[in-house]
Structure formats: C-alpha cells, structure tokens
C-alpha cells in the first residue's frame, strides 16, 4: 500500500505530467488543440456519439462538449452522422480530415516524446507505457468509464 509520501510525490508528478505537451518546437504545422485531440481520440474507434454520450464519456459538462464539438464541426473535423429511425438526438463522427489531423498531431507528439525517452532502453519505455496504461485503466474502472483501445 502506498504511503503518504509516495502518494504526495505521485500527485505532484501527475500534476506536472498533465501540464507537459511535448509538441515539437521547430515545427509550425497546425496541430489539434489538446481538447480536440482527446475528443477525436475518444470517437475514433466507436459508433457515432451524441452530445450527451460524449459528455458522459469525457466527464465534461454539456456546454463544454457543445463548444468543443461546434469548433470541430466548423473546422470540418467532425460531421453529423445519419439518423437512425426514431432517433431524436443527432450523432457525430470524425471526418476523414479530422482523423488525418489526429494522426498528424499524434506523429508530432511522438517526436516530442522521443526527445525525452529516445535514449531509454526499450524495456524501460515498455515498462513506463505499461504502468501508464495500468494507472489509466485503474482510473477508468474507478470512474466507471472505459476508453476504447485498439493498439497494444
């Protein structure tokens, strides 16, 4: 069981970790804002979602989801999906352009991460990734929300 000192250190390091966004400084290509990246990543491997479903999945209030999705709709990164018979709420899905921008953003962020961990032995990187996944899955279980994962 983790003691107070360990929990305090974890809290502090997680606060710093969430602050860092390892975006390459040399590259001026447009990238997704963090909130857009999270939203598109959440929608990437699932059926089209309603605003209410997104709000619940991302644990954000409806006005925040509405603002974020409206921006992505304007940019052409999200689109309305076809209505199912009898369905009132509109569903949204990422566009091909949105998924391409998500992929481009991920590539740029991988470059930034590589600058930090690129010299680590492969085993250390694998352990770090496994511990992060275990932590995130623990949070998801605690909060009753899972994140779709297709990559190993």
N, C-alpha and C positions, 0 to 999 in steps of 0.2 A: 504494500500500500504506500502510495506516495505521501511524503511528509510535507509539512507547511513550506519548508524552504524550497523543495522541489516544485511544489505547486506554484509558489510565487515566481520562481525562475521561469517555469513554463508559461505562466500568464504573461510575463514581461516579454519573453522571446516571441510568443504568438502575436502579441500586440505589434512588435516590430516587424514580424514576418508579414502580417496583413498590410503593413504600410508599404512594403517594398513591391515595386512593379518593375521588373527587370527588363525594361524597354531599351533597345539599343539607342545610344545617344547619337550615333553617326548617321542614322537613317531617318530621312524626312518623309518617308512614305506614310500615307494615312493608315492609322490603325484604329481598331474599335476601342471605345472607352471601356473601362473595366465592367461597368454595369451592363453594357451591350454584350460584351463577351460572355458574361455569366448567363444572361438571358438566352442568347442564341445557343450556348452550350447546353443549357437545360432542355431546350426544344429540339436539339439536333437529332436525337435518336428516338423520339416518341411521336405519337399521333398529334395532329394539331390540337392546340390547347385554347381554352377560353381565358379571359382575363382573371376570372375567379380561380381557375385551376392554377394559373401562373402565380397569382398572389399567394395561394396556399403553398405551392411547391417552393417558392423562393422566400416565403415568410416575410413578405412585404405588404404594406397596405395598398388598397386598390388605387389610390391616387398616384402612388409611386409607379406601380405597374402600368397604369394608363399613360403616364408621362413618358415612361421608357419605351413602351410599345408604339406610341404615337410617333416618337422620334425615329424609330426603326422602320415604321411604315413609310414615313416621308422620305427616308433615305433609300427605300427600296430593298431593305434587308429582311423585312417581314411582309407577308401578304395574308389576306383573308382566305381561308380555305372554304371549299364548297360546303354549304349547309347540308346537314343530314335531315331527312324528313321529320317534321315535328320539332326540330331543334330551334330554340329561340336565340340563345347566346351565340355570338359569332366566334369562330375558332380561327386561330392564326398559326402560320407555319413559316419557317425560314425560307427565303427565296434562294435560288442558286447563287445569286450575287452575294447574299448575306452569308451563305456557307463558305463562299470563296474568300470573303473578307475575314471571316472567322479563322479559316485556315492560314491566311496570310499573317494575321495577328499572332496566331499560335507559333508560327515559324519564327517571327521576330522575337517573341518572348523566349522561345527555346534558345535563340542565340544569346540572349541576356543571361539565362540560367547557365548556359555552357561556360560563360566567362567566370562564373563562380565555382562550378563543380567540375569543369572540364578536366582538371588535373587530378581529381579524386580517382582512386582505384574504382573499377566498375562495381565491385562488391559493395563499396561504401555508398555509391549512388543508388544501387538497388535496395540497400537497407533503408536509406533515407526515404526513398519512394514508398517502400512497403510500410514504414512507420507512419508516414503521412496518410496513406490510404487507410491504415488501421484506425488512426485517430479520426479521420473524416467519417468513416463508416460507424465508429462509435457515437459520434455526434448525431449522425443520421438516425441511428437506432434510438438514441435518447429522445430525439425530437419527433420521431415517427415519420420522417420524410427521407426517402432514399433518392439518390442521384443516379440516373442511368449511366452505366459504364459499359463500353463495348471494347475498350482497349485493355490489354493485360497489365 
